[in-house]
């Protein structure tokens, strides 16, 4: 009997093709919007998280307690090599690298310009997510890499000798001559704008910081282990008196953006609810009023009101199911099609391809998004439509279930 009722419901949704088509379109557009929005936002938030935990910040950082606020040259970590050896003994740590940051004046000829020396462990920083990631040249002793925007500003070229002048950690004058080995385009905005990248050994010698550094940047093997690594590092005796921070504490503003971006899909889900209720309720109400005579005949011939109610509910479920399937097909096609080449969000602002990323707090946040979808996104839209289909069928089904056979036949 239920199968027969389902067949009748299937036939009935095709009676008014325009009304049914509009309902299907509303639901399909809502499901498409959910999958497209979630796909874009997931790709974008992954870009942000990779940028945060990438070359500039890593998953965990270690500083002298006042370094983050004051950035004073003499606020250093001591016995850095011993610290790194202890950190790398943690099974969840992939790498640990010391860095030195120091403001200087750089003079390629007569004029001097403000710059920032970044002393790094070249070998470690050349790996994935390091400052020199994707840059396969070895940095020679007495040479520096220079950020491409700084190089353009001061007219520096590879092979050119430049003077670097600053203050050492002990208060003395730090100055030396270096050769520009190459101009680099780095995923760290700070280096592109003002950066002179030199080896950690050269920086320690220039600023009189033997076995010292301002920061140790740690990458975890898996991002989900960050909190556990942080807690274990805080218990290490050698790190006593230092500040150990996970990336969430270092850039709380970006963490807030990531948090709220997760709610975007729920806003679109509300649109799906509205579209489904409006489309299905309107279609069923019109269909119910047009079929009073038919319902009256069925009741007069012995059909139970429950069968009429079940018929209307099945119609609602069928319309919702078809709509969500159509929306899922187009939504998945959009995400899969865009995931290969990605979507250049910078072009939406009319940059003409000149802008590739957005700088924030020394980070480069890529604007080229590769949408990603999860099976949960499809299920979420499907469940929402099924629920709203049932809700939308309540009023028409209640009206049809209360019909008197004779009155319905005269209608």
URBEL-V155272 format. One record per residue. N is the residue number from 0. RES is the residue in three letters. PSI is psi in degrees with one decimal (NA if undefined). Layout:
BEGIN
N,RES,PSI / N,RES,PSI
END
This chain:
BEGIN
0,UNK,-42.3 / 1,UNK,-36.2 / 2,UNK,-40.8 / 3,UNK,-42.2 / 4,UNK,-39.4 / 5,UNK,-40.0 / 6,UNK,-41.9 / 7,UNK,-40.6 / 8,UNK,-41.1 / 9,UNK,-40.6 / 10,UNK,-37.7 / 11,UNK,-33.3 / 12,UNK,-14.1 / 13,UNK,1.8 / 14,UNK,-46.3 / 15,UNK,91.0 / 16,UNK,-34.3 / 17,UNK,-47.1 / 18,UNK,-45.5 / 19,UNK,-40.6 / 20,UNK,-41.4 / 21,UNK,-39.4 / 22,UNK,-44.2 / 23,UNK,-40.3 / 24,UNK,-43.4 / 25,UNK,-44.2 / 26,UNK,-43.4 / 27,UNK,-41.2 / 28,UNK,-41.1 / 29,UNK,-45.7 / 30,UNK,-40.1 / 31,UNK,-44.3 / 32,UNK,-38.9 / 33,UNK,-49.0 / 34,UNK,-41.7 / 35,UNK,-44.4 / 36,UNK,-47.2 / 37,UNK,-37.5 / 38,UNK,-45.1 / 39,UNK,-46.0 / 40,UNK,-36.1 / 41,UNK,-40.0 / 42,UNK,-40.4 / 43,UNK,-43.7 / 44,UNK,-31.9 / 45,UNK,-38.3 / 46,UNK,-46.9 / 47,UNK,-45.3 / 48,UNK,-39.5 / 49,UNK,-36.3 / 50,UNK,-39.5 / 51,UNK,-50.0 / 52,UNK,9.8 / 53,UNK,-135.6 / 54,UNK,-36.5 / 55,UNK,-44.7 / 56,UNK,-39.5 / 57,UNK,-168.6 / 58,UNK,-33.4 / 59,UNK,144.6 / 60,UNK,150.0 / 61,UNK,129.4 / 62,UNK,169.3 / 63,UNK,141.4 / 64,UNK,-34.1 / 65,UNK,2.2 / 66,UNK,-43.5 / 67,UNK,-38.9 / 68,UNK,-42.1 / 69,UNK,-31.8 / 70,UNK,32.4 / 71,UNK,143.1 / 72,UNK,-30.9 / 73,UNK,1.7 / 74,UNK,86.4 / 75,UNK,164.1 / 76,UNK,135.2 / 77,UNK,160.7 / 78,UNK,49.5 / 79,UNK,-41.7 / 80,UNK,-40.0 / 81,UNK,-38.8 / 82,UNK,-46.7 / 83,UNK,-40.1 / 84,UNK,-41.3 / 85,UNK,-41.0 / 86,UNK,-42.7 / 87,UNK,-9.5 / 88,UNK,-14.4 / 89,UNK,127.9 / 90,UNK,-21.2 / 91,UNK,-0.9 / 92,UNK,127.2 / 93,UNK,-44.1 / 94,UNK,156.8 / 95,UNK,131.7 / 96,UNK,134.7 / 97,UNK,148.9 / 98,UNK,152.1 / 99,UNK,134.1 / 100,UNK,129.7 / 101,UNK,129.4 / 102,UNK,139.5 / 103,UNK,171.3 / 104,UNK,133.0 / 105,UNK,132.6 / 106,UNK,101.6 / 107,UNK,-29.8 / 108,UNK,-105.9 / 109,UNK,-39.6 / 110,UNK,147.8 / 111,UNK,146.1 / 112,UNK,149.0 / 113,UNK,133.9 / 114,UNK,175.7 / 115,UNK,120.1 / 116,UNK,130.4 / 117,UNK,107.2 / 118,UNK,126.2 / 119,UNK,159.3 / 120,UNK,101.7 / 121,UNK,-41.2 / 122,UNK,-47.1 / 123,UNK,-40.5 / 124,UNK,-5.8 / 125,UNK,-9.8 / 126,UNK,176.7 / 127,UNK,136.4 / 128,UNK,12.8 / 129,UNK,170.3 / 130,UNK,-33.6 / 131,UNK,22.9 / 132,UNK,129.9 / 133,UNK,0.8 / 134,UNK,108.0 / 135,UNK,6.5 / 136,UNK,139.6 / 137,UNK,135.5 / 138,UNK,118.8 / 139,UNK,157.9 / 140,UNK,135.8 / 141,UNK,8.1 / 142,UNK,160.8 / 143,UNK,153.1 / 144,UNK,146.8 / 145,UNK,136.3 / 146,UNK,142.6 / 147,UNK,-33.4 / 148,UNK,-37.5 / 149,UNK,-41.6 / 150,UNK,-40.6 / 151,UNK,-37.1 / 152,UNK,-39.8 / 153,UNK,4.3 / 154,UNK,45.1 / 155,UNK,143.9 / 156,UNK,156.6 / 157,UNK,138.5 / 158,UNK,-11.0 / 159,UNK,144.0 / 160,UNK,133.6 / 161,UNK,151.3 / 162,UNK,136.0 / 163,UNK,124.9 / 164,UNK,132.2 / 165,UNK,-162.1 / 166,UNK,135.3 / 167,UNK,167.6 / 168,UNK,-25.3 / 169,UNK,6.9 / 170,UNK,-7.3 / 171,UNK,173.6 / 172,UNK,129.4 / 173,UNK,118.1 / 174,UNK,143.8 / 175,UNK,168.8 / 176,UNK,139.5 / 177,UNK,155.6 / 178,UNK,131.5 / 179,UNK,108.3 / 180,UNK,-39.0 / 181,UNK,157.2 / 182,UNK,127.7 / 183,UNK,151.0 / 184,UNK,111.5 / 185,UNK,151.8 / 186,UNK,3.4 / 187,UNK,118.1 / 188,UNK,-34.5 / 189,UNK,-42.6 / 190,UNK,-39.2 / 191,UNK,-38.6 / 192,UNK,-44.6 / 193,UNK,7.2 / 194,UNK,133.8 / 195,UNK,109.4 / 196,UNK,122.4 / 197,UNK,165.0 / 198,UNK,153.8 / 199,UNK,-38.8 / 200,UNK,-43.9 / 201,UNK,-41.4 / 202,UNK,-39.9 / 203,UNK,-37.6 / 204,UNK,-42.0 / 205,UNK,-41.9 / 206,UNK,13.9 / 207,UNK,60.3 / 208,UNK,66.5 / 209,UNK,123.8 / 210,UNK,35.4 / 211,UNK,159.1 / 212,UNK,166.3 / 213,UNK,-21.7 / 214,UNK,145.6 / 215,UNK,120.3 / 216,UNK,129.0 / 217,UNK,134.6 / 218,UNK,133.7 / 219,UNK,154.4 / 220,UNK,-34.4 / 221,UNK,134.5 / 222,UNK,-26.3 / 223,UNK,-12.3 / 224,UNK,3.5 / 225,UNK,-48.7 / 226,UNK,-41.2 / 227,UNK,-41.7 / 228,UNK,-44.1 / 229,UNK,-45.7 / 230,UNK,-40.5 / 231,UNK,-39.4 / 232,UNK,-37.6 / 233,UNK,-20.8 / 234,UNK,-9.2 / 235,UNK,129.7 / 236,UNK,-37.6 / 237,UNK,-21.3 / 238,UNK,8.9 / 239,UNK,132.7 / 240,UNK,-3.6 / 241,UNK,169.0 / 242,UNK,115.7 / 243,UNK,117.2 / 244,UNK,131.3 / 245,UNK,162.8 / 246,UNK,-27.5 / 247,UNK,-30.3 / 248,UNK,-23.2 / 249,UNK,-39.4 / 250,UNK,67.8 / 251,UNK,-28.2 / 252,UNK,-42.9 / 253,UNK,-32.9 / 254,UNK,-38.0 / 255,UNK,-39.4 / 256,UNK,-44.4 / 257,UNK,-39.8 / 258,UNK,-48.0 / 259,UNK,-25.4 / 260,UNK,-25.4 / 261,UNK,-21.8 / 262,UNK,-6.5 / 263,UNK,-41.2 / 264,UNK,-32.6 / 265,UNK,-31.1 / 266,UNK,-43.4 / 267,UNK,-32.9 / 268,UNK,-35.9 / 269,UNK,-39.3 / 270,UNK,-39.9 / 271,UNK,-42.7 / 272,UNK,-49.1 / 273,UNK,-45.8 / 274,UNK,-42.8 / 275,UNK,-45.7 / 276,UNK,-46.8 / 277,UNK,-46.2 / 278,UNK,-49.4 / 279,UNK,-43.8 / 280,UNK,-43.8 / 281,UNK,-45.9 / 282,UNK,-45.1 / 283,UNK,-38.1 / 284,UNK,-48.2 / 285,UNK,-42.4 / 286,UNK,-38.4 / 287,UNK,-46.8 / 288,UNK,-35.9 / 289,UNK,-19.2 / 290,UNK,21.5 / 291,UNK,-43.5 / 292,UNK,-44.2 / 293,UNK,-43.4 / 294,UNK,-39.0 / 295,UNK,-41.9 / 296,UNK,-42.4 / 297,UNK,-42.1 / 298,UNK,-39.7 / 299,UNK,-30.7 / 300,UNK,2.9 / 301,UNK,0.7 / 302,UNK,141.0 / 303,UNK,148.1 / 304,UNK,-30.7 / 305,UNK,-32.9 / 306,UNK,-38.9 / 307,UNK,-44.1 / 308,UNK,-45.0 / 309,UNK,-37.1 / 310,UNK,-44.8 / 311,UNK,-40.2 / 312,UNK,-41.7 / 313,UNK,-39.2 / 314,UNK,-43.6 / 315,UNK,-44.3 / 316,UNK,-40.7 / 317,UNK,-44.8 / 318,UNK,-44.6 / 319,UNK,-43.0 / 320,UNK,-47.3 / 321,UNK,-41.8 / 322,UNK,-43.7 / 323,UNK,-31.9 / 324,UNK,-45.6 / 325,UNK,-46.0 / 326,UNK,-38.3 / 327,UNK,-41.6 / 328,UNK,-48.6 / 329,UNK,-37.1 / 330,UNK,-45.4 / 331,UNK,-38.6 / 332,UNK,-40.7 / 333,UNK,-48.2 / 334,UNK,-45.9 / 335,UNK,-42.1 / 336,UNK,-37.4 / 337,UNK,-18.1 / 338,UNK,-20.2 / 339,UNK,-59.5 / 340,UNK,-16.5 / 341,UNK,176.6 / 342,UNK,125.7 / 343,UNK,97.9 / 344,UNK,-21.5 / 345,UNK,-32.1 / 346,UNK,-20.5 / 347,UNK,-24.9 / 348,UNK,6.0 / 349,UNK,32.8 / 350,UNK,-13.8 / 351,UNK,25.6 / 352,UNK,0.2 / 353,UNK,-26.2 / 354,UNK,125.5 / 355,UNK,-20.4 / 356,UNK,174.3 / 357,UNK,128.3 / 358,UNK,136.9 / 359,UNK,120.0 / 360,UNK,40.8 / 361,UNK,-0.1 / 362,UNK,152.0 / 363,UNK,116.4 / 364,UNK,107.3 / 365,UNK,141.5 / 366,UNK,4.7 / 367,UNK,110.5 / 368,UNK,135.6 / 369,UNK,101.7 / 370,UNK,145.6 / 371,UNK,144.1 / 372,UNK,150.1 / 373,UNK,154.3 / 374,UNK,-28.3 / 375,UNK,-33.5 / 376,UNK,-42.5 / 377,UNK,-45.3 / 378,UNK,-38.5 / 379,UNK,-47.9 / 380,UNK,-41.3 / 381,UNK,-46.9 / 382,UNK,-40.8 / 383,UNK,-42.8 / 384,UNK,-40.3 / 385,UNK,-42.3 / 386,UNK,-47.3 / 387,UNK,-30.6 / 388,UNK,-44.4 / 389,UNK,-40.9 / 390,UNK,-43.4 / 391,UNK,-23.6 / 392,UNK,-9.2 / 393,UNK,-49.7 / 394,UNK,-50.4 / 395,UNK,-39.8 / 396,UNK,-37.1 / 397,UNK,-41.0 / 398,UNK,-48.0 / 399,UNK,-36.1 / 400,UNK,-18.8 / 401,UNK,6.3 / 402,UNK,141.4 / 403,UNK,132.7 / 404,UNK,-48.6 / 405,UNK,-43.7 / 406,UNK,-38.5 / 407,UNK,-36.5 / 408,UNK,-26.6 / 409,UNK,-12.6 / 410,UNK,NA
END
